[in-house]
Amino acid sequence: MVNAQGPIPRGDLVPSGVVGLLGTKGPTSRAEIARALGLSPATVTQVTKDLIARGLVQELDSVPSTGGRPARLLGLVTDAGVALGAKVTADHVAVVTVELDGTVRSSAEHEYDPAAGDAITRLGQILAKEIAALDDRLLGVGVGVPGSVDSQASGIVDAPTLGWRSAAVGATLRAALDTPVLVDNDVNTLAAAERLYGIGRDHSAYLVVTIGRGIGCGIVVDGGIYRGANGGAGEIGHIPVWSDGGGELPPCTCGSTGCLEAYIGAAGIVRAARARKAVGPRGTVATLLRAAAGGDPVALQVFEAAGAMLGRALAGVIHTVDPEVVVLMGEGVDGWEFWQTGFEPSFRRSLLPARKDVPVVVEPWTEDQWARGAASLVLTSPFDSAGNGGEQSRLVRARMETR
């Protein structure tokens, strides 16, 4: 059975599931907890009684009831702790501290060279400095990377854009920080955040598609992130979209040619814009956006062509996964009005009749969302029935259940 928070918590997941729900939703009645987590009223009563006895949860004011006694709300006694989230990029690390309700309490950015020989050790030093400055109880650290990760728990990373091959990120950071560490693909972390605070509250099957420097996709099925056999599911930016007979194929950061990302990732769009003289030889995405906003027809055509290509590729993903809804995010959504003119007709035309009405939701983008998503790897641990976080999620739950 699937509920708004994902698969039903079982065993040791139930107490932390209740704490996590109260943290993310705020004061909630026992009946609402039972419905949200798919638990029996008797189980909720017993678990909350124990949490109250341990000083983690308290009874608050009553709320009107449609029948019978007024329902009493339950809330957390104290702050249940914070998560640290880190997004690793090719030139910096963004770090945020996030409360259970998703509020970003603090943020920082550090220069970073992932190609350095001691890059992962240096990452540990950056995070250790951030942890030392915390006044709150730390539940764990989540790390988002632009590449594939074998599992959230072990955190072995293959990320061509960072120059990492079988990099032992999880083990190295755990040894350096002495705290639970969960690692995943950066787009999967956004999907985790949506599960707690966005679309995932109302849908159990959805896609989170990002456009920007790269093109990525987080896949959620039955309330849980689908990772595939080796942790690489959702790499839609590396779908081949051009035949060998279509002229010289643009190179991709993955080492191949003709990938979707090579055409409509930030570098691909700039390449097309320069070739068509929509921007000068040193033009950037920002330059192209200004030209499009000013009504330059060639700039508008570049974005329209990118949107059309994205629409065709995404239609294929829809037919494969059959989500309830698609969420579009990332740095590229700032210019979505220009992408949309090509995307909508191409996307709808490429879908089977039964899927033509699948909703596409474009969410506003802020720079801290990547790192906030990484923190969500920690904050989803109470609902990790699939065991994606393994021992690391168990350690987070243990911290969450202890004052």
C-alpha positions in Angstrom: 0.0 0.0 0.0 1.2 3.5 -0.8 0.3 6.7 1.1 1.1 10.4 0.7 4.5 9.9 2.4 5.4 6.8 0.3 5.4 3.1 1.4 3.9 2.4 4.8 6.5 2.6 7.6 7.1 -0.8 9.2 8.9 -1.9 12.3 11.6 0.7 13.4 10.3 3.1 10.8 7.1 3.8 12.6 8.3 6.0 15.5 10.6 8.1 13.3 7.8 8.2 10.7 5.6 9.9 13.3 8.3 12.3 14.3 9.1 13.0 10.7 5.5 13.7 9.8 5.1 16.1 12.8 8.2 17.8 11.7 7.3 18.2 8.1 3.5 18.9 8.6 3.4 20.5 12.0 0.8 19.8 14.7 -1.4 16.8 13.6 -4.1 14.7 15.1 -3.7 11.0 15.7 -6.3 10.3 13.1 -4.5 12.3 10.5 -1.2 10.6 11.4 -2.9 7.2 10.9 -4.3 8.3 7.5 -1.0 9.9 6.3 1.2 7.0 7.2 -1.3 4.2 6.4 -1.2 2.9 10.0 -4.0 1.5 12.2 -5.4 3.9 15.0 -4.2 1.4 17.6 -0.6 1.5 16.3 -0.6 5.2 16.3 -2.0 5.4 19.8 0.7 3.0 21.1 3.6 4.7 19.3 2.6 8.2 20.2 2.1 7.2 23.8 5.7 5.9 23.9 7.0 9.1 22.1 5.2 11.2 24.7 6.7 9.2 27.6 10.1 9.7 26.1 9.6 13.5 25.9 9.7 13.7 22.1 6.1 14.5 21.4 3.5 16.4 23.4 -0.3 16.9 23.2 -1.4 20.4 22.1 -4.7 22.2 21.7 -7.9 20.3 20.6 -9.5 21.0 17.3 -13.2 20.8 16.5 -14.5 17.4 15.5 -17.3 16.4 13.1 -18.5 14.0 15.7 -17.5 12.8 19.1 -14.8 14.3 21.3 -12.6 17.1 19.8 -9.4 15.7 18.3 -6.2 16.6 20.2 -3.2 17.7 18.1 0.3 16.3 18.7 3.5 18.2 18.1 7.2 17.9 18.7 8.4 18.9 22.2 11.6 20.4 20.9 13.4 20.8 17.6 13.9 17.3 16.3 17.2 18.3 14.8 18.5 19.6 11.4 20.0 18.1 8.3 23.0 19.4 6.4 22.7 19.3 2.6 25.6 19.7 0.1 25.4 20.0 -3.6 28.7 19.3 -5.4 29.4 21.1 -8.7 32.3 21.5 -11.0 33.5 24.7 -9.3 31.8 25.0 -5.9 30.0 23.2 -3.1 26.7 24.7 -1.9 25.8 23.8 1.7 22.5 24.4 3.6 21.1 23.6 7.0 17.5 22.5 6.8 14.9 22.0 9.5 12.4 19.1 9.4 9.7 21.4 7.8 12.0 22.2 4.9 12.9 25.7 6.2 16.5 26.6 5.1 18.1 28.0 8.2 21.5 28.8 6.8 23.4 28.6 3.5 26.9 28.9 2.3 29.0 28.4 -0.8 32.6 27.2 -1.0 35.0 27.2 -3.9 35.8 23.6 -4.9 37.9 21.7 -7.4 36.6 18.2 -7.8 39.5 17.3 -10.1 42.1 17.8 -7.3 43.8 14.6 -6.0 42.4 15.2 -2.5 39.0 16.4 -3.7 36.8 14.2 -1.5 39.0 14.8 1.5 38.6 18.5 0.9 34.9 18.0 0.7 35.0 16.4 4.1 36.9 19.4 5.5 34.3 21.8 4.1 31.4 19.9 5.7 33.3 19.4 9.0 33.7 23.2 9.2 30.0 23.7 8.6 29.0 21.0 11.2 31.3 22.6 13.8 29.4 25.9 13.4 26.0 24.2 14.1 24.1 25.0 17.3 21.5 22.3 16.6 21.5 18.6 16.9 22.6 17.1 13.5 20.6 14.3 12.2 22.9 13.6 9.2 24.4 14.8 6.0 23.0 14.5 2.5 25.2 15.0 -0.6 23.9 15.5 -4.1 26.2 14.9 -7.1 25.8 15.2 -10.9 26.3 11.6 -11.7 25.2 8.0 -10.8 25.5 6.6 -7.3 25.4 2.9 -6.6 23.3 3.4 -3.4 22.5 6.2 -1.0 24.1 4.2 1.8 27.5 3.3 0.3 27.8 6.4 -1.9 30.2 5.2 -4.6 30.0 7.9 -7.3 30.6 7.9 -11.1 30.4 11.6 -12.2 32.1 12.4 -15.5 31.6 16.2 -15.1 33.5 16.0 -11.8 36.1 13.6 -13.1 35.1 11.0 -10.5 35.1 7.3 -11.3 34.1 4.8 -8.6 34.8 7.5 -6.0 34.2 6.4 -2.4 32.4 9.5 -1.4 30.1 8.0 1.3 32.8 6.0 3.1 35.3 8.9 3.0 32.8 11.4 4.4 31.5 9.1 7.1 35.0 8.5 8.4 35.8 12.3 8.3 32.5 13.5 9.9 31.5 10.6 12.2 27.8 11.2 11.3 25.3 9.4 9.0 26.0 10.4 5.3 23.6 9.7 2.4 24.7 10.3 -1.2 22.6 10.3 -4.4 22.3 11.8 -7.8 21.4 15.5 -7.5 18.1 15.2 -9.4 17.0 12.3 -7.2 17.5 14.6 -4.2 15.1 17.0 -5.7 12.6 14.2 -6.1 13.1 13.4 -2.5 12.3 17.0 -1.5 9.2 16.9 -3.6 8.1 13.8 -1.7 8.3 15.6 1.6 7.2 19.2 0.6 5.7 19.3 -2.9 4.0 17.1 -5.6 4.9 13.9 -3.8 2.5 14.7 -1.0 -0.4 14.1 -3.4 1.1 11.8 -6.0 2.9 8.4 -5.7 4.2 8.3 -9.3 5.9 11.4 -10.8 8.9 12.7 -12.6 11.2 15.6 -11.6 12.9 16.8 -14.8 15.7 19.4 -14.6 17.0 21.7 -17.3 20.1 23.8 -17.0 23.7 22.8 -17.3 22.5 19.3 -17.8 19.2 17.5 -18.3 18.2 15.0 -15.6 15.2 13.1 -14.3 14.2 11.8 -10.9 11.7 8.9 -11.2 9.3 8.2 -8.3 7.2 5.0 -8.5 4.9 3.8 -5.7 6.1 6.6 -3.5 9.8 5.7 -3.7 12.7 6.9 -5.9 13.4 4.4 -8.7 17.2 3.9 -8.9 17.7 1.0 -11.3 20.1 -1.8 -11.0 23.2 0.4 -10.6 21.8 3.7 -9.3 21.8 5.3 -12.8 18.1 5.5 -13.6 16.8 8.8 -14.9 19.8 9.9 -17.0 17.6 11.1 -19.8 20.1 13.7 -20.8 22.1 10.8 -22.3 19.3 9.6 -24.5 20.6 9.6 -28.1 18.4 11.9 -30.1 20.1 12.1 -33.5 21.1 9.5 -36.1 24.6 9.1 -37.5 23.3 10.5 -40.8 22.4 13.8 -39.4 25.8 15.5 -39.7 28.5 15.9 -37.1 27.2 15.1 -33.7 28.0 17.4 -30.7 30.2 15.9 -28.0 28.6 15.2 -24.6 30.3 15.3 -21.2 29.7 11.6 -20.8 32.2 10.9 -23.6 29.6 10.0 -26.3 28.0 12.2 -29.0 24.5 13.2 -29.9 23.0 13.0 -26.4 20.0 15.1 -25.6 22.1 17.1 -23.1 24.7 17.8 -25.8 22.0 19.6 -27.7 19.8 21.3 -25.1 22.0 21.5 -22.0 23.4 25.0 -21.3 26.5 24.4 -23.4 24.5 22.9 -26.3 22.1 25.8 -26.4 24.9 28.4 -26.4 26.7 26.5 -29.2 23.5 26.6 -31.3 23.0 30.3 -30.5 26.5 31.2 -31.5 26.3 29.2 -34.7 23.1 31.0 -35.6 24.5 34.4 -34.6 21.8 34.9 -31.9 24.7 35.8 -29.6 28.3 36.7 -30.2 31.3 34.3 -29.9 31.5 34.9 -26.2 27.7 34.8 -25.6 26.2 32.9 -22.7 22.8 31.6 -21.7 22.2 34.9 -19.9 23.0 36.7 -23.2 20.6 34.5 -25.1 17.8 35.0 -22.5 18.2 38.8 -22.8 18.0 38.5 -26.6 14.9 36.4 -26.4 13.2 38.7 -23.9 13.9 41.5 -26.3 12.1 39.7 -29.1 15.1 38.6 -31.2 13.6 36.1 -33.6 16.7 33.9 -33.9 17.1 33.7 -30.1 13.5 32.7 -29.8 13.9 30.0 -32.4 16.9 28.5 -30.5 14.8 28.1 -27.4 11.8 26.8 -29.4 14.0 24.2 -31.0 15.4 23.1 -27.6 11.9 22.9 -26.2 10.7 20.8 -29.1 13.6 18.3 -28.7 12.9 18.1 -24.9 9.2 17.5 -25.6 9.9 14.5 -28.0 12.4 12.9 -25.6 10.2 13.4 -22.5 7.2 11.8 -24.3 9.2 8.6 -24.6 9.9 8.7 -20.9 6.2 9.2 -20.2 5.4 6.1 -22.2 8.0 4.1 -20.3 7.2 5.2 -16.8 3.6 6.4 -16.9 3.7 9.0 -14.2 0.8 10.9 -12.8 2.5 14.3 -13.2 5.8 15.8 -14.4 7.6 18.6 -12.4 10.1 20.8 -14.3 12.8 22.4 -12.3 16.4 23.7 -12.6 18.2 26.8 -13.6 16.7 26.7 -17.1 13.2 27.2 -16.0 13.9 31.0 -15.7 13.5 31.0 -19.4 10.7 28.5 -19.7 8.4 30.9 -21.5 10.7 30.6 -24.4 11.2 26.9 -24.2 7.4 26.3 -23.9 6.5 27.4 -27.4 8.4 24.4 -28.8 7.9 22.1 -25.9 4.1 22.0 -25.6 3.1 21.1 -29.2 6.0 18.7 -29.6 5.3 17.0 -26.3 1.6 16.6 -26.7 1.9 15.5 -30.3 4.3 12.7 -29.4 2.1 11.3 -26.6 -0.4 8.4 -27.0 -4.0 9.6 -26.8 -4.5 8.2 -23.3 -1.5 10.2 -22.0 -1.9 13.5 -23.8 -3.3 15.3 -20.8 -0.5 14.4 -18.3 0.1 17.6 -16.3 3.4 19.4 -16.5 4.1 21.7 -13.5 6.9 24.2 -13.8 8.3 25.2 -10.3 10.1 28.4 -9.5 13.8 27.9 -9.0 16.1 29.2 -6.3 19.8 28.5 -6.0 19.6 26.7 -2.6 17.1 24.0 -3.9 19.9 21.6 -5.0 21.4 21.6 -1.5 18.0 21.6 0.1 17.2 18.5 -1.9 20.4 16.8 -0.7 19.3 17.5 2.9 16.0 15.8 2.1 17.9 12.5 1.7 18.3 12.7 5.5 14.8 14.0 6.2 13.1 11.2 4.2 14.8 8.5 6.3 11.7 8.1 8.5 9.8 6.9 5.4 12.5 4.7 3.9 10.6 1.5 3.7 12.4 0.5 0.6 15.7 0.6 2.5 17.5 2.9 0.0 19.5 4.5 2.8 20.4 1.2 4.5 22.3 1.5 7.8 22.7 5.2 7.3 19.0 5.8 7.3 18.7 3.6 10.4 21.2 5.8 12.2 19.3 8.9 11.2 16.1 7.5 12.6 17.9 6.6 15.9 19.1 10.2 16.2 15.6 11.5 15.4 14.0 9.3 18.1 16.5 10.5 20.8 16.3 13.8 22.6 
